[in-house]
Amino acid sequence: MAREVTKIEGSEKNSSETSLSLALANYNDLFSNFDPRPFTERSLSVDFLDEIRRASKDKPGEGLQLKLMVPRDKREVSQESAIKRRLKDHFRRHFNLLLGETKRIKRLGFSLAVLGVFFIVGAGFLYPYIDSGGFFVRLLFLLLEPAGWFLGWTGLDQFFYTIRNKQPDFEFYKKMDSSEISFFSY
């Protein structure tokens, strides 16, 4: 059953630039329907994550305030600190995972590109000896040159394009990790 999470705009211009207000039917709107664990361990709802991802796209990364609005009669202040901690843990975990993955991809891309350059340089050193070096030199040249180009391009592709594909998720989780989360009644 799909839940509706309603976005409520801030009334003040400065506030609406740095705050993101979401009206919830209850605290369960934040979490997966299929996860029976307590709030401190539950998986976050995909609907909730999609909504805040969309709503936070045009918000600045620094000083974002996530204001979660719960009906006055369903609000349980005693549970809110555990829910905030769960949200922050989720955002921090995913931010750190993406940070580690980004670093790994950069290292891999750089290593492949450098290895490709070494192979191309090695093929360049062999080039004058192709005619006089015999079968082994020609075979080595034929292996090093395309391997060098392949590794170089693959490394640069990893370094620039694969990282670019991860950037929206990285920015989202970075923004949410540094956000301030608060609950309000409506």
FENLINTA-V333902 format. One record per pair of residues at least 4 apart in sequence whose ideal C-beta (glycine too) atoms are under 7 Angstrom apart, sorted by the first residue. I is the first residue (numbers start at 1). GAP is how many residues later the second one is. D is the distance in Angstrom with one decimal. If there is no record, write none. Layout:
i = <I I>
gap = <GAP GAP>
d = <D D>
This chain:
i = <2 3 3 3 5 5 5 5 5 5 6 7 7 7 7 8 8 8 9 10 10 10 10 12 13 15 17 18 18 18 18 18 19 19 20 20 20 20 20 20 20 21 21 22 22 22 22 23 23 24 24 24 24 24 25 26 26 27 27 27 27 29 29 30 30 30 30 31 31 31 31 31 31 32 32 32 32 35 35 37 37 38 39 39 39 39 40 40 42 44 44 44 45 46 47 48 49 50 51 52 52 53 56 56 56 59 60 61 61 61 62 64 64 65 65 65 66 66 67 67 68 68 69 69 70 70 70 70 71 71 72 72 75 75 79 80 80 81 82 83 84 84 85 86 87 87 88 88 89 90 91 91 91 91 92 92 93 94 94 95 95 95 95 96 97 98 98 98 98 98 99 100 101 101 102 102 102 102 103 104 105 105 105 105 106 106 106 107 108 108 109 109 109 109 109 110 110 110 111 111 112 112 112 112 112 113 113 113 113 113 114 115 115 116 116 116 116 116 116 117 117 118 119 119 119 119 119 120 120 120 120 120 121 122 122 123 123 123 123 123 126 126 126 126 126 127 129 129 130 130 130 133 133 135 136 137 138 139 140 141 143 144 145 146 147 148 149 150 151 152 153 154 155 156 157 157 158 159 160 161 162 163 166 167 168 169 170 171 172 173 174 175>
gap = <45 22 26 44 17 19 24 42 43 46 17 14 15 44 48 13 15 61 7 5 6 9 11 4 4 4 43 41 42 45 46 47 46 48 32 35 36 39 44 46 47 46 48 29 30 46 47 46 163 5 6 44 45 46 4 44 48 12 43 52 56 16 19 14 15 18 53 4 8 11 12 13 14 10 11 12 13 7 8 4 5 4 40 43 44 47 42 46 44 4 5 46 4 4 4 4 4 4 4 4 14 119 8 116 119 5 4 110 113 114 116 111 115 114 115 117 113 115 115 117 113 115 115 117 4 5 113 115 4 115 113 114 108 110 4 4 103 4 4 4 4 97 4 4 4 94 4 93 4 4 4 82 85 86 4 85 4 4 79 4 78 79 82 4 4 4 68 71 72 75 4 4 4 65 4 61 64 68 4 4 4 53 57 58 4 53 57 4 4 50 4 46 47 49 50 4 45 49 4 44 4 39 42 43 46 4 39 42 43 46 4 4 36 4 32 33 35 36 39 4 35 4 4 25 28 29 32 4 25 28 29 32 4 4 22 4 18 21 22 25 4 11 14 15 18 14 4 8 7 8 11 4 5 4 4 4 4 4 4 4 4 4 4 4 4 4 4 4 4 4 4 4 4 4 4 5 4 4 4 4 4 4 4 4 4 4 4 4 4 4 4 4>
d = <6.8 7.0 5.4 5.7 5.6 6.6 5.9 6.2 6.0 4.6 4.3 7.0 6.0 7.0 5.4 4.5 5.3 6.5 5.7 4.1 3.3 5.1 6.1 6.5 6.7 5.2 6.9 6.7 6.3 5.0 5.9 6.0 4.2 5.7 6.5 5.2 5.7 6.1 6.5 5.3 6.8 4.3 6.2 6.6 6.9 5.7 6.7 4.6 6.2 4.2 6.8 5.9 6.5 5.3 5.5 6.6 4.7 6.8 6.7 6.6 6.2 6.7 6.4 6.3 6.1 5.3 6.7 6.3 6.9 4.2 6.6 6.1 5.6 6.5 4.3 6.9 5.4 4.6 4.7 4.2 5.0 6.9 6.1 5.3 5.1 5.8 5.0 5.6 6.9 5.9 5.7 5.5 6.8 6.1 6.3 6.5 6.1 6.4 6.0 5.6 6.9 5.5 6.7 6.6 5.9 5.5 6.9 6.9 6.5 4.7 7.0 5.7 4.2 6.6 4.9 6.8 5.0 4.7 5.7 5.8 6.9 5.2 5.0 4.6 5.7 4.6 6.0 6.5 6.9 6.3 4.2 6.9 7.0 5.3 5.9 6.1 4.9 6.3 6.4 6.4 6.2 4.9 6.1 6.4 6.4 5.7 5.9 6.8 6.0 6.4 6.1 5.7 4.1 4.5 6.2 5.1 6.3 6.3 4.6 6.2 3.9 5.5 4.4 6.3 6.2 6.1 6.2 5.8 4.6 5.9 6.5 6.3 6.3 6.7 6.4 6.0 5.9 6.2 6.4 6.2 6.0 5.5 5.4 5.6 6.1 6.1 6.6 6.1 6.2 5.6 6.2 4.7 6.7 3.4 3.1 6.3 6.7 6.2 6.1 6.9 6.2 4.9 5.4 3.0 6.5 6.6 5.3 3.2 5.4 6.6 6.6 6.5 5.1 6.4 4.7 6.7 3.3 3.0 5.9 6.2 6.1 6.2 6.4 4.8 5.1 3.1 6.3 6.4 6.7 3.6 6.8 6.8 6.7 6.6 5.0 6.6 5.4 3.9 4.0 6.0 6.8 5.7 6.0 4.5 6.9 6.6 3.8 5.1 6.2 5.6 5.7 2.8 6.8 6.0 6.2 6.3 6.2 6.4 6.0 6.2 5.8 5.8 6.8 6.0 6.1 6.1 6.2 6.0 6.0 6.4 6.1 6.5 6.1 6.0 5.2 6.6 4.8 6.6 6.4 6.7 6.9 6.6 5.5 6.1 6.3 6.3 6.1 6.1 6.3 5.9 6.7 6.4>
